[in-house]
Amino acid sequence: MNPIMRRIYLIWLLRKLTNPLAIRLAILSAVGLQLYLQLSVTHIASNVSRLDSWWSASGYAWGAFMQTENSVRLFCLSALVLAGWLAWDSVRLFRQRASDTP
């Protein structure tokens, strides 16, 4: 069996055994953990607490994002995309279940 088919069968088995929402949460958690390990959250929080407005905080966040390593940018964007996908899927599922109840 070639490696591609092995991956397809593994994904098929995971989808049969688990809820897709649980898989997305696990992926988002793994990306979030990796992001936490690469960032110094305490230093970021202490620097942001010194800022006096939302405008200066957003400027600080944008500047920090643009000056960081590419891997951290990739993890940040991945976390945002996965969180948006999870939120969209949760809203869709909630609406679907709400319309199914009489």
Secondary structure, 3 states (H helix, E strand, C coil): CCHHHHHHHHHHHHHHHCCHHHHHHHHHHHHHHHHHHHCCHHHHHHHHHCCCCHHHHHHHHHHHHHCCCHHHHHHHHHHHHHHHHHHHHHHHHHHHHHHHCC
